[in-house]
């Protein structure tokens, strides 16, 4: 056995402090990793929680204003006439409506009683029919058919809601079931006709309120409140597969497509003097009319606004304001630059207040003659078209020369041919080339007309 060292570190020295420090570092790393996973890498969660609180408060305030607005609308004499028309239609339809609803309810109960028996028997008949169809022997098929016929003749008892019972064979049961359903369908159609004047009067009242309301109706606001209260934090994503676009902007910009005009001021917390980053993020799109022709579900957000639509770990990354992203979010004063993505060749752009700035810039670019030195797609298009036509004319002329030369060679070969068949084939090829030259002459004439028209535009 080897001798034990005098100063054995395992025996003489304690490593408790080292273990404690390592454990503390390990626990701190664990808690940091959990925090980073749940909050650090998901700032949109705090955005959505803050949005839920502020937007609910905004809707509550808007609801009270909407109630007052409805009261003002209801005082309108035209609305009162519509309301009276609705009441008259309701009272007129009420007796027949109640009668029809009672008949439909009774029929539904009868249908259910028949259905409980009929569905079981139909299922059994279908099973026997399947066995008949899969039977291979003629005797077996005959036996199965007899079993089906005998089963259909058997009586089944149906107990109706009023307590009386009645027996039916399979055919009678099916006829009764279909007859009851037909009766209910007719009564339902009649009920629809009876309620039609009531529905139309109610629709006119609702339309009048909506048309004369400054904001949404209380019913519409209640729907928004329920949607907000039921909201659970989650990634909101637009996926345009055809264009390979994935935008998660609305994970923070929650009100971008809300049907209310929402400004930073109304989303500012109570007691705050200026809108914070949450209030600025929770505004609605400044031009809702633009979204009608540029549906975000079809176009996304980043094609117009730039930025990194996929990023959700920080505001800086989502807006593309970091060194590894080449297309940062357009600043507010330059927001219309995104229109150039699709509309570079359009001379005039204007939807609401959007497009006037860039349209004025394009007009100035053209008026000042900037395109004389600075070539740009969509400007001074006529010279480009003239150059293209000149190139086409040159190619056509060369093709005509080649065809004429080849045609002459073919005619010489035809004269020297050893047989009539060979001479005819060569002649046909020569004639085909001459026809091709005639078509080219027609195309050249069209291009000459087009050149004349472009010269007039210039």
C-alpha positions as CSV (number, residue, x, y, z in Angstrom):
1,X,0.0,0.0,0.0
2,X,1.5,3.4,-1.0
3,X,2.2,5.8,1.8
4,X,-0.3,8.6,2.6
5,X,1.0,12.1,1.7
6,X,1.6,14.4,4.6
7,X,-0.5,17.2,3.1
8,X,-3.3,15.3,1.3
9,X,-5.6,18.1,-0.1
10,X,-8.6,15.7,-0.1
11,X,-8.2,15.2,3.7
12,X,-6.6,18.4,4.8
13,X,-8.5,21.0,2.7
14,X,-12.2,21.9,2.5
15,X,-13.9,22.6,-0.9
16,X,-17.2,23.6,0.6
17,X,-16.8,27.3,-0.4
18,X,-16.1,26.2,-4.0
19,X,-19.2,24.1,-4.1
20,X,-21.4,26.8,-2.6
21,X,-20.1,29.4,-5.2
22,X,-20.7,26.9,-8.0
23,X,-24.2,26.1,-6.7
24,X,-25.1,29.8,-6.5
25,X,-23.8,30.4,-10.0
26,X,-25.7,27.3,-11.3
27,X,-29.0,28.4,-9.6
28,X,-28.6,32.0,-10.8
29,X,-28.0,30.7,-14.4
30,X,-31.1,28.5,-14.0
31,X,-33.4,31.4,-12.9
32,X,-32.0,33.7,-15.5
33,X,-32.6,31.1,-18.2
34,X,-36.2,30.6,-17.0
35,X,-36.8,34.4,-16.9
36,X,-35.2,34.9,-20.4
37,X,-37.3,32.0,-21.8
38,X,-40.6,33.3,-20.5
39,X,-40.1,37.1,-20.5
40,X,-36.8,38.2,-21.9
41,X,-37.3,36.6,-25.3
42,X,-41.1,37.4,-25.3
43,X,-41.5,41.1,-24.7
44,X,-44.8,40.8,-26.7
45,X,-46.4,39.2,-23.7
46,X,-46.0,42.3,-21.6
47,X,-47.2,44.4,-24.6
48,X,-50.4,42.3,-24.9
49,X,-51.1,42.3,-21.2
50,X,-50.8,46.1,-21.2
51,X,-52.9,46.3,-24.3
52,X,-55.7,44.3,-22.7
53,X,-55.8,46.6,-19.7
54,X,-55.7,49.9,-21.7
55,X,-57.9,48.9,-24.5
56,X,-60.6,47.6,-22.1
57,X,-60.5,51.0,-20.3
58,X,-60.8,52.8,-23.7
59,X,-63.8,50.6,-24.7
60,X,-65.5,51.3,-21.5
61,X,-65.2,55.1,-22.1
62,X,-66.3,54.7,-25.7
63,X,-69.3,52.5,-24.6
64,X,-70.7,55.4,-22.4
65,X,-70.3,57.8,-25.3
66,X,-71.9,55.3,-27.7
67,X,-74.9,55.0,-25.3
68,X,-75.4,58.7,-25.3
69,X,-75.0,58.8,-29.1
70,X,-77.7,56.1,-29.4
71,X,-80.0,58.1,-27.2
72,X,-79.6,61.1,-29.4
73,X,-80.3,59.0,-32.5
74,X,-83.4,57.5,-30.9
75,X,-84.8,61.0,-30.4
76,X,-84.8,61.5,-34.1
77,X,-88.3,61.6,-35.6
78,X,-87.3,59.4,-38.5
79,X,-85.9,56.8,-36.1
80,X,-89.2,56.9,-34.1
81,X,-91.1,56.3,-37.3
82,X,-89.0,53.3,-38.1
83,X,-89.4,52.0,-34.5
84,X,-93.2,52.4,-34.7
85,X,-93.2,50.5,-38.0
86,X,-91.2,47.7,-36.3
87,X,-93.6,47.5,-33.4
88,X,-96.6,47.4,-35.8
89,X,-95.0,44.6,-37.9
90,X,-94.2,42.7,-34.7
91,X,-97.7,42.9,-33.3
92,X,-99.2,42.0,-36.7
93,X,-97.0,38.9,-37.0
94,X,-97.2,37.8,-33.4
95,X,-100.4,35.6,-33.4
96,X,-99.4,33.6,-36.5
97,X,-95.8,33.5,-35.4
98,X,-96.7,31.9,-32.1
99,X,-99.1,29.5,-33.8
100,X,-96.4,28.4,-36.3
101,X,-93.7,28.1,-33.6
102,X,-96.0,25.8,-31.6
103,X,-96.7,23.6,-34.6
104,X,-93.0,23.4,-35.4
105,X,-92.2,22.4,-31.8
106,X,-94.8,19.7,-31.8
107,X,-93.6,18.4,-35.2
108,X,-90.0,18.3,-34.0
109,X,-91.0,16.2,-31.0
110,X,-92.9,13.8,-33.3
111,X,-90.0,13.6,-35.7
112,X,-87.6,12.8,-32.8
113,X,-89.9,10.0,-31.7
114,X,-90.1,8.5,-35.2
115,X,-86.4,9.1,-35.8
116,X,-85.3,7.1,-32.7
117,X,-87.0,4.0,-34.1
118,X,-86.4,4.6,-37.8
119,X,-82.7,5.2,-37.6
120,X,-82.1,1.9,-35.8
121,X,-84.2,-0.1,-38.3
122,X,-82.5,1.7,-41.3
123,X,-79.1,0.9,-39.9
124,X,-80.0,-2.8,-39.6
125,X,-81.5,-2.8,-43.2
126,X,-78.3,-1.2,-44.5
127,X,-76.2,-3.9,-42.8
128,X,-78.3,-6.6,-44.4
129,X,-78.1,-4.9,-47.8
130,X,-74.3,-4.8,-47.4
131,X,-74.2,-8.5,-46.7
132,X,-76.5,-9.0,-49.8
133,X,-74.1,-7.1,-52.0
134,X,-71.0,-8.9,-50.8
135,X,-72.6,-12.4,-51.0
136,X,-71.1,-14.4,-53.9
137,X,-73.6,-17.3,-54.3
138,X,-77.0,-16.9,-55.8
139,X,-78.7,-18.9,-53.1
140,X,-77.0,-16.8,-50.5
141,X,-78.2,-13.6,-52.2
142,X,-81.8,-15.0,-52.3
143,X,-81.6,-15.8,-48.7
144,X,-80.4,-12.3,-47.7
145,X,-83.0,-10.7,-49.9
146,X,-85.8,-12.7,-48.1
147,X,-84.4,-11.7,-44.8
148,X,-84.5,-8.0,-45.8
149,X,-88.1,-8.3,-47.1
150,X,-89.2,-10.1,-43.9
151,X,-87.5,-7.5,-41.7
152,X,-89.2,-4.7,-43.6
153,X,-92.6,-6.3,-43.0
154,X,-92.1,-6.5,-39.3
155,X,-94.1,-3.9,-37.3
156,X,-92.3,-1.4,-35.0
157,X,-94.0,0.6,-32.3
158,X,-93.5,4.4,-32.0
159,X,-94.5,6.2,-28.9
160,X,-95.4,9.8,-29.6
161,X,-95.1,12.7,-27.1
162,X,-98.8,12.8,-26.4
163,X,-98.5,9.2,-25.1
164,X,-100.3,7.3,-27.9
165,X,-98.5,4.5,-29.6
166,X,-98.7,3.4,-33.2
167,X,-97.2,0.5,-35.2
168,X,-95.5,0.9,-38.6
169,X,-93.6,-1.4,-41.0
170,X,-90.4,-0.2,-42.5
171,X,-91.9,1.5,-45.5
172,X,-94.7,3.2,-43.5
173,X,-92.1,4.3,-40.9
174,X,-89.9,5.9,-43.7
175,X,-92.9,7.6,-45.3
176,X,-94.1,8.9,-41.9
177,X,-90.6,10.2,-41.1
178,X,-90.2,12.0,-44.5
179,X,-93.8,13.4,-44.3
180,X,-93.2,14.9,-40.9
181,X,-90.0,16.5,-42.0
182,X,-91.7,17.9,-45.1
183,X,-94.4,19.4,-43.0
184,X,-91.8,21.1,-40.7
185,X,-90.0,22.5,-43.7
186,X,-93.1,24.0,-45.1
187,X,-94.0,25.5,-41.7
188,X,-90.5,26.9,-41.3
189,X,-90.7,28.5,-44.7
190,X,-94.1,30.0,-43.8
191,X,-92.7,31.3,-40.5
192,X,-89.9,33.0,-42.4
193,X,-92.4,34.7,-44.6
194,X,-94.4,35.8,-41.6
195,X,-91.3,37.2,-39.9
196,X,-89.9,38.9,-43.0
197,X,-91.6,42.3,-42.4
198,X,-90.4,42.2,-38.8
199,X,-86.8,41.4,-39.9
200,X,-86.8,44.1,-42.5
201,X,-88.2,46.7,-40.1
202,X,-85.5,45.7,-37.5
203,X,-82.8,45.9,-40.2
204,X,-83.9,49.4,-41.1
205,X,-83.7,50.5,-37.5
206,X,-80.2,49.1,-37.0
207,X,-79.0,50.6,-40.3
208,X,-80.3,54.0,-39.3
209,X,-78.5,53.8,-36.0
210,X,-75.3,52.7,-37.6
211,X,-75.5,55.4,-40.3
212,X,-76.1,58.2,-37.7
213,X,-73.6,57.0,-35.1
214,X,-70.2,58.8,-34.9
215,X,-68.6,55.7,-33.3
216,X,-69.6,52.1,-33.2
217,X,-72.9,51.0,-31.7
218,X,-73.0,49.7,-28.1
219,X,-73.6,46.2,-29.4
220,X,-70.5,46.3,-31.6
221,X,-68.4,47.7,-28.7
222,X,-69.6,44.9,-26.4
223,X,-68.4,42.5,-29.0
224,X,-64.9,44.1,-29.0
225,X,-64.9,44.1,-25.2
226,X,-65.7,40.4,-25.1
227,X,-62.9,39.7,-27.6
228,X,-60.5,41.7,-25.5
229,X,-61.5,40.0,-22.2
230,X,-61.1,36.5,-23.7
231,X,-57.7,37.3,-25.3
232,X,-54.8,35.1,-24.2
233,X,-51.2,36.3,-25.0
234,X,-50.0,34.6,-28.2
235,X,-48.0,35.3,-31.4
236,X,-50.2,37.0,-34.0
237,X,-48.8,36.1,-37.4
238,X,-49.6,36.9,-41.0
239,X,-48.3,34.2,-43.4
240,X,-48.4,35.0,-47.1
241,X,-47.0,31.7,-48.4
242,X,-46.9,32.7,-52.1
243,X,-44.5,35.6,-51.4
244,X,-42.6,33.9,-48.5
245,X,-43.7,36.6,-46.1
246,X,-44.1,36.0,-42.4
247,X,-45.0,39.1,-40.3
248,X,-45.7,39.1,-36.6
249,X,-46.0,42.9,-36.3
250,X,-49.6,42.7,-34.8
251,X,-48.2,40.7,-31.8
252,X,-47.5,44.2,-30.4
253,X,-49.4,46.5,-32.7
254,X,-52.7,45.0,-31.5
255,X,-55.0,47.8,-32.7
256,X,-53.7,48.1,-36.2
257,X,-56.9,46.8,-37.8
258,X,-59.5,47.6,-35.1
259,X,-62.7,49.3,-36.4
260,X,-62.1,52.4,-34.1
261,X,-59.8,55.3,-34.6
262,X,-57.3,54.9,-31.8
263,X,-54.6,57.6,-31.2
264,X,-51.6,57.5,-28.7
265,X,-53.4,60.0,-26.5
266,X,-56.4,57.8,-25.8
267,X,-54.1,54.8,-25.0
268,X,-52.0,56.7,-22.6
269,X,-52.2,55.6,-19.0
270,X,-53.9,57.8,-16.4
271,X,-51.5,60.2,-14.8
272,X,-49.0,60.1,-17.7
273,X,-48.4,63.4,-19.5
274,X,-47.0,61.9,-22.7
275,X,-47.7,58.7,-24.6
276,X,-45.2,56.0,-23.8
277,X,-44.0,53.2,-26.1
278,X,-47.1,51.1,-25.4
279,X,-49.5,53.9,-26.3
280,X,-47.6,54.6,-29.5
281,X,-47.7,50.9,-30.4
282,X,-51.4,50.5,-29.7
283,X,-52.7,53.0,-32.2
284,X,-54.9,52.0,-35.2
285,X,-53.6,52.3,-38.8
286,X,-53.7,55.9,-39.8
287,X,-55.3,55.1,-43.1
288,X,-57.9,52.4,-42.8
289,X,-59.1,53.1,-46.3
290,X,-55.7,52.0,-47.6
291,X,-56.1,48.6,-45.9
292,X,-59.3,47.9,-48.0
293,X,-57.1,47.8,-51.1
294,X,-54.0,46.5,-49.4
295,X,-55.3,43.7,-47.2
296,X,-52.6,42.7,-44.7
297,X,-53.6,39.1,-45.0
298,X,-52.7,39.2,-48.6
299,X,-49.8,41.7,-48.6
300,X,-48.4,41.5,-45.1
301,X,-46.8,44.5,-43.3
302,X,-43.1,44.5,-44.1
303,X,-43.4,44.9,-47.9
304,X,-44.7,48.4,-47.3
305,X,-43.1,49.4,-44.0
306,X,-39.9,47.3,-44.1
307,X,-38.4,46.0,-40.8
308,X,-37.9,42.4,-39.7
309,X,-41.5,41.1,-39.6
310,X,-40.4,37.8,-38.1
311,X,-38.5,39.1,-35.1
312,X,-40.3,39.2,-31.7
313,X,-37.5,39.3,-29.2
314,X,-37.1,43.1,-29.1
315,X,-38.4,46.3,-30.6
316,X,-35.1,47.0,-32.2
317,X,-34.9,43.7,-34.0
318,X,-38.6,43.8,-35.0
319,X,-38.0,47.3,-36.5
320,X,-34.8,46.1,-38.2
321,X,-32.7,48.7,-36.3
322,X,-29.6,46.5,-35.9
323,X,-26.5,45.8,-38.0
324,X,-27.5,42.4,-39.3
325,X,-30.7,43.6,-41.0
326,X,-30.5,45.5,-44.3
327,X,-34.1,46.8,-44.5
328,X,-34.9,48.8,-41.3
329,X,-38.4,50.3,-40.7
330,X,-39.0,53.4,-42.7
331,X,-39.1,56.5,-40.5
332,X,-42.4,58.3,-40.2
333,X,-41.4,61.2,-42.5
334,X,-40.4,58.7,-45.2
335,X,-43.2,56.1,-44.7
336,X,-44.4,56.5,-48.3
337,X,-41.2,55.1,-49.6
338,X,-42.7,51.7,-49.2
339,X,-45.1,52.5,-52.1
340,X,-42.2,52.2,-54.5
341,X,-42.0,48.5,-53.8
342,X,-44.9,47.8,-56.1
343,X,-45.8,51.2,-57.6
344,X,-42.4,52.4,-58.9
345,X,-43.8,52.8,-62.5
346,X,-47.0,54.6,-61.4
347,X,-47.0,58.3,-62.0
348,X,-49.7,59.1,-59.4
349,X,-50.5,57.5,-56.1
350,X,-53.1,58.7,-53.7
351,X,-55.4,56.8,-51.3
352,X,-56.8,59.2,-48.7
353,X,-53.8,61.2,-47.4
354,X,-51.3,58.6,-48.4
355,X,-49.4,59.0,-51.7
356,X,-49.6,62.8,-52.1
357,X,-46.0,63.3,-51.0
358,X,-44.5,60.7,-53.3
359,X,-46.8,61.8,-56.2
360,X,-45.5,65.3,-55.8
361,X,-42.0,64.1,-55.9
362,X,-42.5,62.1,-59.1
363,X,-44.2,65.1,-60.7
364,X,-41.2,67.3,-59.7
365,X,-38.7,64.7,-61.0
366,X,-40.5,64.7,-64.4
367,X,-41.1,68.5,-64.5
368,X,-37.5,69.4,-63.8
369,X,-36.2,67.0,-66.4
370,X,-34.2,64.9,-63.9
371,X,-34.7,61.8,-66.1
372,X,-32.5,63.4,-68.7
373,X,-29.5,62.4,-66.6
374,X,-30.9,60.0,-64.0
375,X,-32.5,56.9,-65.6
376,X,-35.4,55.5,-63.6
377,X,-38.0,52.9,-64.3
378,X,-41.3,54.5,-65.2
379,X,-40.0,57.9,-66.3
380,X,-39.2,58.9,-69.9
381,X,-40.5,55.6,-71.1
382,X,-40.9,56.6,-74.8
383,X,-37.1,56.7,-75.6
384,X,-36.7,53.3,-74.1
385,X,-39.6,52.0,-76.2
386,X,-38.1,53.6,-79.3
387,X,-34.7,51.9,-78.6
388,X,-36.5,48.6,-78.2
389,X,-38.4,49.0,-81.5
390,X,-35.2,49.9,-83.3
391,X,-33.6,46.7,-82.1
392,X,-36.6,44.7,-83.2
393,X,-36.6,46.3,-86.7
394,X,-32.9,45.5,-87.1
395,X,-33.5,41.9,-86.2
396,X,-36.4,41.7,-88.6
397,X,-34.4,43.2,-91.5
398,X,-31.6,40.7,-90.9
399,X,-34.1,37.8,-90.8
400,X,-35.7,39.0,-94.1
401,X,-32.2,39.1,-95.7
402,X,-31.4,35.6,-94.5
403,X,-34.7,34.2,-95.6
404,X,-34.4,35.8,-99.1
405,X,-30.9,34.4,-99.5
406,X,-32.0,30.9,-98.3
407,X,-35.0,31.0,-100.6
408,X,-32.8,31.8,-103.7
409,X,-30.5,28.9,-102.8
410,X,-33.5,26.5,-102.5
411,X,-34.8,27.6,-105.9
412,X,-31.4,26.9,-107.5
413,X,-31.3,23.5,-105.8
414,X,-34.9,22.8,-107.1
415,X,-33.8,23.6,-110.7
416,X,-30.9,21.1,-110.4
417,X,-33.0,18.4,-108.7
418,X,-33.0,14.9,-110.2
419,X,-36.7,14.2,-109.6
420,X,-39.9,16.1,-109.5
421,X,-40.7,15.1,-105.9
422,X,-37.4,16.6,-104.7
423,X,-37.9,19.7,-106.8
424,X,-41.4,20.2,-105.3
425,X,-40.2,19.9,-101.7
426,X,-37.5,22.4,-102.3
427,X,-39.9,24.8,-104.0
428,X,-42.4,24.5,-101.0
429,X,-39.6,25.4,-98.6
430,X,-38.6,28.4,-100.8
431,X,-42.3,29.6,-100.9
432,X,-42.6,29.2,-97.1
433,X,-39.7,31.5,-96.6
434,X,-41.2,34.1,-98.9
435,X,-44.5,33.9,-97.0
436,X,-42.5,34.4,-93.7
437,X,-40.9,37.5,-95.2
438,X,-44.4,38.8,-96.1
439,X,-45.5,38.4,-92.4
440,X,-42.3,40.1,-91.3
441,X,-43.1,43.1,-93.6
442,X,-46.5,43.3,-91.9
443,X,-44.9,43.3,-88.4
444,X,-42.3,46.0,-89.6
445,X,-45.2,48.2,-90.7
446,X,-46.9,47.9,-87.3
447,X,-43.6,48.9,-85.6
448,X,-43.3,51.8,-87.9
449,X,-46.8,53.0,-86.9
450,X,-45.8,52.5,-83.2
451,X,-42.6,54.5,-83.7
452,X,-44.6,57.4,-85.3
453,X,-47.0,57.4,-82.3
454,X,-44.1,57.5,-79.8
455,X,-42.4,60.3,-81.6
456,X,-45.6,62.3,-81.3
457,X,-45.8,61.7,-77.5
458,X,-42.2,62.9,-77.1
